[in-house]
Amino acid sequence: MSRPAGNTQLKAARQAAGFTSQQALADAMTGAALDLGLHGFQVSVRQVRRWESASPPWPQADHQRLLSHVLRLPIKDLGFRAPWDSKPAGDVRTAPEGVHVVTALAASLPRPTSSAVLRPPSTGTDYAAITTAHRRLYWTVQPAQLHQAIVEHANLGTKLLAETSGNARRVLAAALAESLLLAARIEFFDLRQADQADTTLIRALQAAGEADDALLGAAVLAHAAFVPGWAGRKDEAEERMVAARTYARRGPASAEFLAWLNAVEAECLTRCGDYRGALRLLARAEEALAADGEHSSPSWMDWFSPARLAAFKGNTQLKAGHLSQARATLRQVLADLPPDMGKQRAVVLADLAAVEATDQNLEQACKLAGEALDQLAATWYATGMERIRDLRRSLAPWQDMAAVRALDDRLYGWGTTLSALQR
């Protein structure tokens, strides 16, 4: 398997921004020129093709402004090397004091130089073993603590790329992409740092491109769709899902992987208020999961199962107002979830509490919310706490009720409040 040619950093940034073709980027830059006061300025697809080549020319000043404006990244993170820069493109530079460590990762991945001392072939597999351990720890270790370790691991992987070649480099790049994906998952789901997650996901896609791993690229792009999807930007989320499905076809993807893609898009549509479209996608996901596929899912895909698909469905049924169906679905999810899936259990308990609150079963709603808080005390998950706070806002008309006051005592106790602020 040969390493993909071309400027993979710019390609990844383009695709993550929702531009599925070089022409689309050229059109976007031409359209954005007026916003920057560049009248009559046009960017051709031929120019974009040159920038995405294996030896991209250094863009002119106006082109640099447009690229950074449209792709929301500094020019140094798009795979270009300044003519006056004696260091190889993508060299890791020391981050200024106070800069977030993930932001300081070099997006232009370093390449081996003639003067580099190459690491042994085992470097890639040794690095990947630690990535695998981090993946397993995610489900039980406090996210803020694990995130710091993963970021340092990703920094190490970025530096090691300059000292590896051949198959070891591909293995290392794939493990680095997985590490960055895990860092982004923590930032988005556990810490609710959506902007930081979006940036980290671009780094992950660049590393997946370096590894020429289409399925890993599809997973990164699907996670990237969550960012605009949860913010209600439906068109942007759907563009990223188109890119994710394109990469999945190159995989080829397993039936489980395709089911997960449908579930991701369904959650984005749910957040955007398109419940009918979401339920249609969830039905397709169930059909895909029931299909006998010849391809197995990659080992790093440990975030999806039939129970988690049902959890997606239960949340959509709740938002759509199908309360009896949502109640039945979510109760079955609680019965089917493995004991070590504490983060998912907290979310499902919160959704089930919301079902009962909507159906005016207020004491039961508060009881279930208390169980969700118990779970969050053991394993913090910002997404779970967000659901509980949404529930509490819906209980405002009954805030003098004893059960609601008891919930407030739990929700705003010293330990819970301080933990939420610290995280």
C-alpha positions in Angstrom: 0.0 0.0 0.0 1.7 3.2 -1.2 1.6 6.5 0.7 -0.9 8.9 -1.0 0.8 11.6 -3.1 0.1 15.2 -2.8 -0.6 17.8 -0.1 -2.7 15.7 2.2 -2.9 18.5 4.7 -4.6 20.9 2.4 -6.9 18.1 1.0 -7.9 17.1 4.5 -8.6 20.7 5.5 -10.7 21.2 2.3 -12.8 18.1 2.9 -13.3 18.8 6.6 -14.6 22.3 5.6 -17.2 20.6 3.4 -15.6 21.3 0.0 -15.8 17.9 -1.7 -14.0 18.9 -4.8 -11.1 21.2 -5.8 -13.6 23.2 -7.9 -15.8 23.8 -4.8 -12.8 25.3 -2.9 -11.9 27.5 -5.9 -15.5 28.8 -6.1 -15.6 29.4 -2.4 -12.4 31.4 -2.4 -13.5 33.4 -5.4 -16.8 34.2 -3.6 -15.0 35.1 -0.4 -12.6 37.5 -2.2 -15.2 40.3 -2.0 -15.5 39.9 1.7 -11.8 40.6 2.0 -11.9 43.6 -0.3 -10.3 41.7 -3.3 -12.5 43.0 -6.2 -12.3 41.0 -9.4 -10.2 38.3 -7.8 -10.6 34.8 -9.1 -9.2 31.4 -8.1 -9.0 28.6 -10.7 -9.3 24.9 -10.1 -5.9 24.6 -11.8 -4.4 26.7 -8.9 -6.1 24.5 -6.3 -4.7 21.4 -8.1 -1.2 22.8 -7.9 -1.6 23.5 -4.2 -2.7 19.9 -3.6 0.2 18.5 -5.6 3.2 16.7 -4.0 5.3 19.9 -4.3 2.8 22.8 -3.7 4.0 26.3 -4.5 4.1 28.9 -1.8 0.8 30.8 -2.2 0.8 34.5 -2.9 -0.2 36.9 -0.1 -3.8 37.3 -1.3 -4.2 33.6 -1.8 -2.9 33.0 1.7 -5.5 35.3 3.1 -8.3 33.6 1.2 -7.1 30.1 2.1 -7.0 30.9 5.8 -10.3 32.7 5.6 -12.2 29.9 3.9 -10.6 26.9 5.6 -10.3 28.6 9.1 -6.7 27.5 9.5 -3.4 29.4 9.4 -1.4 28.9 6.2 1.4 27.1 8.1 -1.2 24.3 8.9 -2.1 23.7 5.2 1.0 21.8 4.1 2.9 24.7 2.5 6.6 25.4 3.1 7.7 29.0 2.9 10.7 29.6 0.5 12.7 31.2 3.3 12.0 28.3 5.8 15.1 26.1 6.1 13.2 23.6 8.1 11.3 20.8 6.3 7.6 21.5 5.9 5.7 20.5 8.9 8.6 20.7 11.4 7.2 20.8 14.9 7.8 24.2 16.5 7.7 24.9 20.2 4.3 26.2 21.3 4.2 29.7 22.8 3.4 29.7 26.5 -0.3 29.5 27.1 -1.2 28.0 23.8 -3.4 24.9 23.9 -1.2 21.9 23.3 -3.4 20.3 20.6 -3.5 23.5 18.7 0.3 23.6 18.8 0.5 20.2 17.0 2.0 20.6 13.6 -0.7 20.0 11.0 1.8 19.7 8.2 3.1 16.3 9.2 6.9 16.0 9.1 8.6 13.8 6.5 11.9 12.0 6.9 14.9 14.0 5.9 18.3 12.7 4.6 19.9 13.7 7.9 17.2 12.0 10.1 18.1 9.0 12.1 15.4 6.5 11.2 13.7 4.6 14.0 13.4 0.8 13.9 10.5 -0.9 12.1 8.9 -1.7 15.5 8.3 2.1 16.2 4.9 2.1 14.6 3.6 -1.0 16.4 5.0 0.1 19.7 3.3 3.5 19.4 0.1 1.9 18.3 0.0 -0.3 21.4 -0.2 2.8 23.6 -2.9 4.2 21.4 -4.9 1.0 21.9 -4.4 1.3 25.7 -5.7 4.9 25.6 -8.8 3.7 23.7 -9.6 1.2 26.4 -9.0 3.6 29.2 -11.5 6.1 27.7 -14.5 4.3 29.1 -13.4 4.4 32.7 -10.8 7.2 33.3 -11.7 10.8 34.0 -11.7 12.6 30.6 -9.6 15.6 31.5 -6.9 13.4 32.9 -6.8 11.0 29.9 -7.0 13.9 27.5 -3.7 15.3 28.7 -2.0 11.9 28.2 -3.4 11.5 24.7 -2.3 15.0 23.6 1.3 14.3 24.8 1.1 10.9 22.9 -0.1 12.7 19.8 2.8 15.2 20.0 5.2 12.3 20.3 3.7 10.6 17.3 3.9 13.8 15.2 7.6 14.1 16.0 8.3 10.4 15.3 6.9 10.7 11.8 10.0 12.6 10.8 12.1 9.6 11.9 10.1 6.7 10.3 9.6 5.5 6.8 7.8 2.8 4.8 5.3 0.5 6.6 6.4 1.7 10.1 5.4 5.3 9.0 2.0 4.1 7.8 1.3 2.2 11.0 2.5 5.2 13.0 0.3 7.7 11.0 -2.8 5.5 11.5 -2.2 5.3 15.2 -1.6 9.0 15.4 -4.9 9.6 13.5 -6.7 7.3 16.0 -5.1 9.2 19.0 -6.2 12.6 17.5 -9.7 11.2 16.9 -9.9 10.1 20.5 -8.7 13.5 21.7 -11.4 15.2 19.6 -14.0 12.8 21.0 -13.1 13.8 24.5 -13.1 17.5 23.6 -16.5 17.3 22.0 -18.5 14.8 24.0 -16.8 14.9 27.4 -15.5 18.5 27.7 -17.9 20.3 25.3 -15.1 22.1 23.5 -16.6 22.0 20.0 -14.2 24.5 18.3 -11.2 22.7 19.7 -12.6 19.4 18.6 -13.1 20.7 15.1 -9.5 21.7 14.8 -8.2 18.4 16.2 -10.4 16.5 13.8 -8.6 18.2 10.9 -5.3 17.0 12.3 -6.7 13.5 12.6 -7.9 13.5 9.0 -4.5 14.7 7.8 -2.8 11.8 9.7 -5.4 9.3 8.2 -4.5 10.6 4.8 -0.8 10.0 5.5 -1.7 6.4 6.4 -3.9 6.1 3.4 -6.6 4.7 5.7 -10.0 5.4 4.1 -12.1 4.0 6.9 -10.3 5.9 9.5 -10.8 9.0 7.3 -14.5 8.2 7.1 -14.7 7.9 10.9 -13.0 11.3 11.4 -15.3 13.0 8.9 -18.4 11.5 10.5 -17.3 12.8 13.9 -16.6 16.2 12.2 -20.3 16.2 11.2 -21.3 16.3 14.8 -19.8 19.8 15.3 -22.1 21.6 12.9 -24.9 19.1 13.4 -25.2 19.8 17.1 -25.1 23.6 16.4 -28.1 23.3 14.0 -26.1 23.8 10.8 -27.7 21.1 8.8 -26.2 21.8 5.4 -22.7 21.8 6.7 -23.3 18.6 8.6 -24.7 16.8 5.6 -21.7 17.9 3.4 -19.4 16.3 5.9 -21.5 13.2 5.9 -21.3 13.0 2.1 -17.5 13.1 2.4 -17.6 10.4 5.1 -19.7 8.1 3.0 -17.4 8.6 0.0 -14.4 7.5 2.1 -16.4 4.5 3.5 -17.0 3.2 0.0 -13.2 3.1 -0.5 -12.8 1.1 2.7 -14.7 -1.0 2.0 -17.0 -0.6 5.1 -18.7 -3.2 7.1 -22.5 -3.2 7.6 -21.9 -2.1 11.2 -19.8 0.9 10.0 -22.5 1.9 7.5 -25.2 1.6 10.2 -23.1 3.9 12.4 -22.8 6.5 9.6 -26.6 6.5 9.3 -26.9 6.9 13.1 -24.5 9.8 13.1 -26.4 11.6 10.4 -29.7 10.8 12.1 -28.5 12.5 15.3 -27.4 15.5 13.4 -30.9 15.7 11.7 -32.5 15.3 15.2 -30.5 18.2 16.5 -31.6 20.3 13.5 -35.3 19.4 14.0 -35.7 17.0 11.1 -37.2 14.1 13.0 -38.8 12.4 10.1 -35.5 12.3 8.2 -33.7 11.1 11.3 -36.1 8.2 11.9 -35.8 7.2 8.2 -32.0 7.0 8.6 -32.3 5.1 11.8 -34.5 2.5 10.1 -31.8 2.2 7.4 -29.2 1.7 10.1 -31.2 -1.1 11.7 -31.5 -2.8 8.3 -27.7 -2.4 7.7 -26.9 -3.8 11.2 -29.1 -6.8 10.5 -27.4 -7.5 7.1 -24.8 -10.2 6.9 -21.7 -8.3 5.6 -18.4 -9.8 4.5 -16.3 -7.0 6.0 -15.5 -6.7 9.7 -15.3 -3.4 11.5 -11.9 -2.1 12.5 -10.7 -2.7 16.1 -10.8 1.0 16.9 -14.5 1.3 16.3 -15.5 0.5 19.9 -18.2 3.2 20.2 -21.1 1.5 18.4 -23.4 -1.4 19.0 -27.1 -2.4 18.6 -27.8 -1.0 22.0 -26.2 2.4 21.2 -28.1 2.5 17.9 -31.3 2.0 20.0 -30.1 4.9 22.2 -29.9 7.1 19.2 -33.4 6.0 18.2 -34.8 6.6 21.7 -33.5 10.2 21.7 -35.0 10.9 18.3 -38.4 9.4 19.3 -38.3 11.6 22.4 -37.6 14.7 20.4 -40.3 13.8 17.9 -42.9 13.4 20.7 -43.3 9.6 20.3 -43.2 9.1 24.1 -44.5 5.6 24.4 -42.1 4.4 21.8 -39.2 6.3 23.3 -39.9 4.9 26.8 -39.9 1.3 25.5 -36.8 1.8 23.4 -34.8 3.5 26.2 -35.8 1.0 28.8 -34.6 -1.8 26.6 -31.3 0.0 26.0 -30.8 0.2 29.8 -31.3 -3.6 30.0 -28.9 -4.2 27.1 -26.0 -1.9 27.9 -22.9 -3.6 29.3 -22.0 -2.6 32.9 -18.9 -0.7 31.8 -20.8 1.6 29.5 -21.3 4.2 32.3 -21.2 7.3 30.0 -23.9 6.0 27.7 -26.0 4.8 30.7 -26.0 8.4 32.1 -27.3 9.8 28.8 -30.0 7.1 28.4 -31.2 7.7 32.0 -31.4 11.4 31.3 -33.4 10.8 28.1 -35.7 8.4 29.9 -36.2 11.1 32.6 -37.1 13.6 29.9 -39.7 11.1 28.6 -41.3 10.9 32.0 -41.2 14.7 32.5 -42.9 15.3 29.2 -45.5 12.8 30.1 -46.1 14.6 33.5 -44.6 11.7 35.6 -42.5 14.2 37.5 -41.5 12.2 40.5 -40.3 9.3 38.2 -38.5 11.9 36.1 -36.6 13.2 39.1 -35.8 9.7 40.3 -34.2 8.8 36.9 -32.3 12.1 36.8 -30.9 11.2 40.2 -29.7 7.9 38.9 -28.0 9.7 36.0 -26.2 11.9 38.5 -25.1 8.9 40.4 -23.6 7.5 37.2 -21.9 10.9 36.4 -20.4 10.9 39.8 -18.6 7.7 38.9 -17.7 8.6 35.3 -18.0 12.2 34.2 -19.6 12.9 30.8 -20.4 16.5 29.8 -23.0 15.3 27.3 -24.9 13.5 30.0 -24.8 16.5 32.3 -26.1 18.6 29.4 -29.1 16.3 29.1 -29.9 16.6 32.8 -29.7 20.4 32.7 -32.1 20.4 29.7 -34.4 18.2 31.8 -34.2 20.6 34.8 -35.1 23.5 32.6 -38.2 21.7 31.5 -39.2 21.3 35.1 -39.3 25.0 35.8 -43.1 25.2 36.2 -42.8 22.7 39.1 -39.7 24.0 40.8 -41.5 24.2 44.2 -42.4 20.5 44.0 -40.5 18.4 46.7 -39.0 16.0 44.1 -37.7 18.8 42.0 -36.2 20.5 45.0 -34.5 17.2 45.9 -33.1 17.0 42.4 -31.8 20.6 42.8 -30.0 19.6 46.0 -28.3 16.9 44.0 -27.7 19.0 40.9 -26.3 21.9 42.8 -24.5 20.2 45.7 -20.9 21.3 46.4 -19.4 18.2 44.8 -21.4 18.3 41.6 -21.2 22.0 41.1 -17.4 22.1 41.7 -16.8 19.0 39.4 -18.8 20.6 36.6 -16.9 23.9 36.9 -13.5 22.1 37.1 -14.2 20.0 34.0 
